[in-house]
Amino acid sequence: MQNVLELQDNVIENNLKLKFLERDKKHKESQIKNIMKAVEMGVVTKSTALRLQALEKQVEEVNAAILIEQNTQSQRVSREEIIKFYAEALKQEPMLLINYLIKEIKLFNDKVEIKLNNPIKKSPDIDLGSSFLFKTYYFYKTFEIYV
């Protein structure tokens, strides 16, 4: 159970989406500063004003996305909630158990990727990282699958 809690902390701390949004915001703010410098130097055109408005709107959208992502990060799940999730899973029939725990399986020629469903859902709208765990298994021998 401790591994699940550590994995939750790792997913939250290494949120690539949030890092990308913050970097994007910084880049757009830098562009706005450059346009403002151009305006201060007397370069004022219709396209300058339109670009400034577009960038300001994009920064507002990125700010909203950052707030949503930060809210998602704050949704930590307790040990008891995780135990309840897996206890409920074990009560299911075999096929329902598989559907309850496994989100997706992708088969490739040399590997299998398995994504597990997230026990850390607080609401249908919030899904931390879409899948809780992503595991890849590599094959070192070639084989064929017959269906």
C-alpha positions as CSV (number, residue, x, y, z in Angstrom):
1,M,0.0,0.0,0.0
2,Q,2.9,2.3,0.7
3,N,4.0,1.9,-2.9
4,V,0.7,3.2,-4.1
5,L,0.9,6.2,-1.9
6,E,4.4,6.9,-3.0
7,L,3.3,6.6,-6.6
8,Q,0.5,9.1,-6.0
9,D,3.0,11.6,-4.6
10,N,5.4,11.0,-7.5
11,V,2.6,11.5,-10.1
12,I,1.6,14.8,-8.4
13,E,5.2,16.1,-8.0
14,N,6.2,15.3,-11.5
15,N,3.2,16.8,-13.3
16,L,4.5,17.4,-16.8
17,K,1.3,19.1,-17.9
18,L,1.5,21.7,-15.2
19,K,5.2,22.3,-15.9
20,F,4.4,22.7,-19.7
21,L,1.6,25.2,-18.9
22,E,3.8,27.2,-16.6
23,R,6.6,27.3,-19.2
24,D,4.0,28.3,-21.9
25,K,2.7,31.1,-19.7
26,K,6.2,32.4,-19.1
27,H,6.9,32.4,-22.9
28,K,3.7,34.2,-23.7
29,E,4.4,36.8,-21.0
30,S,7.8,37.3,-22.5
31,Q,6.2,37.9,-25.9
32,I,3.9,40.5,-24.3
33,K,6.8,42.3,-22.7
34,N,8.6,42.4,-26.1
35,I,5.5,43.9,-27.8
36,M,5.3,46.5,-25.0
37,K,8.9,47.5,-25.6
38,A,8.1,47.9,-29.3
39,V,5.1,50.1,-28.4
40,E,7.3,52.2,-26.1
41,M,9.7,52.7,-29.0
42,G,6.8,54.0,-31.1
43,V,6.0,50.9,-33.1
44,V,2.3,50.9,-33.0
45,T,0.3,49.2,-35.7
46,K,-3.0,47.5,-36.0
47,S,-1.3,44.1,-36.2
48,T,0.7,44.9,-33.0
49,A,-2.5,45.7,-31.1
50,L,-4.2,42.5,-32.4
51,R,-1.2,40.4,-31.5
52,L,-1.1,41.9,-28.0
53,Q,-4.8,41.2,-27.5
54,A,-4.4,37.6,-28.7
55,L,-1.4,37.0,-26.4
56,E,-3.3,38.4,-23.4
57,K,-6.3,36.2,-24.2
58,Q,-3.9,33.1,-24.5
59,V,-2.3,34.0,-21.1
60,E,-5.8,34.1,-19.5
61,E,-6.6,30.7,-21.0
62,V,-3.3,29.2,-19.7
63,N,-3.9,30.7,-16.3
64,A,-7.3,28.9,-16.2
65,A,-5.7,25.6,-17.3
66,I,-3.0,26.1,-14.6
67,L,-5.7,26.6,-11.9
68,I,-7.5,23.4,-13.0
69,E,-4.3,21.4,-13.0
70,Q,-3.3,22.7,-9.6
71,N,-6.7,21.8,-8.3
72,T,-6.2,18.3,-9.7
73,Q,-2.9,18.0,-7.9
74,S,-4.4,18.9,-4.6
75,Q,-6.7,15.9,-4.8
76,R,-4.7,13.5,-2.7
77,V,-6.3,10.2,-1.7
78,S,-5.9,8.6,1.7
79,R,-4.7,5.1,2.4
80,E,-8.2,4.2,3.4
81,E,-9.7,5.3,0.1
82,I,-7.2,3.3,-1.8
83,I,-7.9,0.2,0.3
84,K,-11.6,0.7,-0.3
85,F,-11.0,0.9,-4.1
86,Y,-9.1,-2.4,-4.2
87,A,-11.4,-4.1,-1.7
88,E,-14.3,-3.2,-4.0
89,A,-12.4,-4.5,-7.0
90,L,-11.9,-7.9,-5.4
91,K,-15.6,-8.3,-4.8
92,Q,-16.3,-8.2,-8.6
93,E,-16.8,-11.2,-10.9
94,P,-13.6,-12.1,-12.9
95,M,-14.4,-10.1,-16.0
96,L,-15.8,-7.1,-14.1
97,L,-12.6,-7.2,-11.9
98,I,-10.5,-6.9,-15.0
99,N,-12.6,-4.0,-16.4
100,Y,-12.5,-2.4,-13.0
101,L,-8.7,-2.5,-12.6
102,I,-7.4,-2.3,-16.2
103,K,-8.0,0.7,-18.3
104,E,-6.1,-0.3,-21.5
105,I,-3.8,-2.9,-22.9
106,K,-1.8,-2.2,-26.1
107,L,-0.1,-5.0,-27.9
108,F,3.0,-4.3,-30.1
109,N,5.4,-6.7,-31.9
110,D,8.0,-6.3,-29.1
111,K,6.0,-5.2,-26.1
112,V,2.8,-4.9,-24.2
113,E,1.7,-1.7,-22.5
114,I,-0.8,-1.9,-19.6
115,K,-2.6,1.1,-18.1
116,L,-4.4,0.6,-14.8
117,N,-7.5,2.5,-13.8
118,N,-7.0,5.3,-11.4
119,P,-8.1,4.6,-7.8
120,I,-7.4,8.3,-7.1
121,K,-10.6,9.7,-8.8
122,K,-12.4,12.2,-6.8
123,S,-15.0,13.0,-9.4
124,P,-15.8,11.9,-13.0
125,D,-14.3,15.2,-14.2
126,I,-11.0,14.8,-12.4
127,D,-8.7,12.0,-13.3
128,L,-5.1,12.4,-12.2
129,G,-3.0,11.5,-15.1
130,S,-5.8,9.6,-16.8
131,S,-4.3,6.3,-15.7
132,F,-2.8,5.5,-12.4
133,L,0.0,3.3,-13.5
134,F,1.6,2.7,-16.9
135,K,3.7,-0.4,-17.2
136,T,5.5,-1.7,-20.3
137,Y,6.6,-5.3,-20.7
138,Y,9.2,-6.1,-23.4
139,F,9.5,-9.4,-25.2
140,Y,12.9,-10.7,-26.1
141,K,11.7,-13.5,-28.2
142,T,9.5,-13.2,-31.3
143,F,6.2,-14.9,-31.1
144,E,2.8,-14.7,-32.8
145,I,-0.6,-14.3,-31.2
146,Y,-3.4,-16.3,-32.8
147,V,-6.9,-15.2,-32.2
